[in-house]
Amino acid sequence: PRTVPVPDVPALEAALAAHGLPQVLKTDGSWGGAGVIVLRRLEDAAPAFLRATTKPGLVQALKLAAWEGSSRPVFTRRHWRAHAPDLQEFVAGHPANRAVLADRGRVLAGLSVEVLQAAGPTAPATVVRVVEDAQMAASAEAMVAELGLSGLLGFDFVVEQGTG
C-alpha cells in the first residue's frame, strides 16, 4: 500500500487531507500491533501521533508484560527511541501472517495462517487457521532473499476483501 512518512502533526494532517480516510499510522520498532493505529476521523490524528511518538509508560509496559507473560516489554522500554511514523493506505480485509525459518537469505521452512480472532483490531492473533498461500510465501521469500535475512521471522499481511 502507499506509504508516506509523517515527521510531525502538520505533515500527518496534510497527508490525510490529500489521501482521505481511513488511513493507518504505523511506527517502526513496535511489535504485536502496538504501533498500528487505524485513523477513521481527522480529529484523531494529533492524539494518535502523540501516542505513536511517546515512550510507553512503565505501567503500560508492566500491563503488556503481564498480558504477554514476558518481561520483554519492560526491558525494551529502556531502549525505546522515537521514530517518525508512516501513514499507510488502509486495506480492508482480515490479517494473516507467515512465519519462516531463514538462513543467509534462503527460506528453509514456513507456515502461513489467517487470523480468525485477535485480542483487538490491531492486536496479536488469539485464534488462527493454517493456510497454503503462494503469494504470502513468495513475498516472504523475496524479502528474505533481498535482505539476506537469517533467523525465525514473521511477516504480516492483510487479505483484501473481494480480491483475496
C-alpha positions as CSV (number, residue, x, y, z in Angstrom):
1,P,0.0,0.0,0.0
2,R,1.0,3.6,-0.5
3,T,3.2,4.7,2.4
4,V,4.1,8.3,3.3
5,P,6.5,9.4,6.1
6,V,4.9,11.9,8.6
7,P,7.5,13.6,10.8
8,D,5.0,15.8,12.6
9,V,1.3,16.5,13.1
10,P,1.1,19.1,10.2
11,A,2.6,16.6,7.8
12,L,0.1,13.9,9.1
13,E,-2.9,16.2,8.7
14,A,-1.7,17.3,5.2
15,A,-1.3,13.6,4.1
16,L,-4.8,12.8,5.5
17,A,-6.3,15.7,3.6
18,A,-4.5,14.6,0.4
19,H,-5.3,10.9,0.7
20,G,-8.6,10.7,2.7
21,L,-9.6,8.4,5.4
22,P,-9.3,5.7,6.7
23,Q,-5.5,5.5,6.9
24,V,-3.1,3.6,9.1
25,L,-0.5,5.2,11.2
26,K,2.5,2.9,11.8
27,T,5.7,3.1,13.8
28,D,8.9,1.2,13.3
29,G,10.3,-0.7,16.2
30,S,6.9,-1.7,17.5
31,W,5.5,-5.2,17.9
32,G,2.3,-7.1,18.3
33,G,0.2,-4.4,16.6
34,A,1.1,-1.9,19.3
35,G,2.5,0.6,16.8
36,V,-0.5,0.4,14.4
37,I,-3.3,2.9,14.7
38,V,-6.3,3.0,12.2
39,L,-7.4,6.6,11.7
40,R,-11.0,6.9,10.7
41,R,-11.6,10.6,11.8
42,L,-9.4,13.6,11.2
43,E,-9.8,14.8,14.9
44,D,-8.0,11.5,16.0
45,A,-4.8,12.4,14.0
46,A,-3.0,14.6,16.6
47,P,-3.7,12.3,19.6
48,A,-2.7,9.3,17.6
49,F,0.6,10.9,16.5
50,L,1.3,11.8,20.1
51,R,0.6,8.2,21.2
52,A,2.8,6.8,18.4
53,T,5.8,9.0,19.2
54,T,5.7,9.0,23.1
55,K,7.7,6.5,25.1
56,P,5.4,3.9,26.7
57,G,4.9,4.4,30.4
58,L,6.1,2.0,33.0
59,V,2.6,1.0,33.9
60,Q,1.7,0.3,30.2
61,A,4.9,-1.8,29.9
62,L,4.0,-3.7,33.0
63,K,0.5,-4.4,31.8
64,L,1.8,-5.6,28.4
65,A,4.4,-7.8,30.2
66,A,1.6,-9.4,32.3
67,W,-0.6,-9.9,29.3
68,E,2.3,-11.5,27.3
69,G,3.7,-13.4,30.2
70,S,7.1,-11.9,29.4
71,S,9.4,-9.3,30.8
72,R,10.4,-8.2,27.3
73,P,8.1,-5.0,27.3
74,V,9.8,-3.7,30.5
75,F,13.3,-4.3,29.2
76,T,12.7,-3.0,25.7
77,R,11.1,0.2,27.2
78,R,14.6,1.1,28.5
79,H,15.9,1.3,24.9
80,W,12.9,2.9,23.4
81,R,13.5,5.8,21.0
82,A,11.1,7.9,19.0
83,H,10.6,7.1,15.3
84,A,8.7,9.3,12.8
85,P,5.7,7.2,11.9
86,D,4.5,6.4,8.4
87,L,0.9,6.8,7.1
88,Q,-0.2,3.9,5.0
89,E,-3.2,3.3,2.8
90,F,-5.8,1.3,4.7
91,V,-6.6,-2.1,3.1
92,A,-10.0,-3.5,4.1
93,G,-9.7,-7.2,4.9
94,H,-8.5,-9.6,7.5
95,P,-5.0,-10.1,8.9
96,A,-2.7,-13.0,8.1
97,N,0.9,-13.8,8.6
98,R,3.7,-16.0,7.6
99,A,6.5,-17.3,9.9
100,V,9.7,-18.5,8.2
101,L,13.0,-20.0,9.3
102,A,15.7,-18.5,7.1
103,D,19.4,-18.8,6.7
104,R,21.5,-16.2,4.9
105,G,18.7,-15.1,2.5
106,R,17.2,-18.5,2.0
107,V,13.9,-19.7,3.5
108,L,14.2,-23.2,5.0
109,A,10.6,-23.6,6.2
110,G,7.5,-21.6,6.5
111,L,3.9,-21.6,7.8
112,S,1.1,-19.2,6.8
113,V,-2.0,-18.5,8.9
114,E,-5.1,-16.4,8.6
115,V,-6.3,-14.7,11.8
116,L,-9.8,-15.8,12.8
117,Q,-9.8,-13.9,16.2
118,A,-7.5,-11.3,17.7
119,A,-7.2,-9.5,21.1
120,G,-8.2,-6.3,19.3
121,P,-8.3,-4.7,15.8
122,T,-4.5,-4.4,15.6
123,A,-3.6,-6.8,18.4
124,P,-1.9,-10.2,18.2
125,A,-4.0,-13.2,17.0
126,T,-5.6,-15.4,19.5
127,V,-7.1,-18.0,17.0
128,V,-5.6,-18.8,13.6
129,R,-6.2,-21.2,10.7
130,V,-3.2,-22.7,8.8
131,V,-3.5,-21.9,5.1
132,E,-1.5,-22.5,2.0
133,D,-0.9,-19.1,0.4
134,A,1.5,-18.9,-2.5
135,Q,1.5,-15.1,-2.5
136,M,2.5,-14.8,1.1
137,A,5.1,-17.5,0.7
138,A,6.6,-15.7,-2.4
139,S,6.5,-12.3,-0.7
140,A,8.3,-13.6,2.4
141,E,10.9,-15.4,0.3
142,A,11.6,-12.3,-1.8
143,M,12.1,-10.1,1.3
144,V,14.3,-12.7,3.0
145,A,16.4,-13.0,-0.2
146,E,16.7,-9.3,-0.8
147,L,17.7,-8.5,2.7
148,G,19.9,-11.6,3.3
149,L,18.0,-12.5,6.5
150,S,18.6,-15.3,8.9
151,G,16.5,-16.5,11.9
152,L,12.9,-17.0,12.8
153,L,11.0,-14.2,11.1
154,G,7.4,-13.1,10.9
155,F,5.7,-11.2,8.0
156,D,2.2,-9.6,8.4
157,F,-0.3,-9.4,5.6
158,V,-3.9,-8.2,5.0
159,V,-6.0,-10.5,2.9
160,E,-8.0,-7.9,0.9
161,Q,-11.8,-8.2,0.9
162,G,-13.1,-9.1,-2.5
163,T,-9.8,-9.9,-4.1
164,G,-8.2,-12.3,-1.6
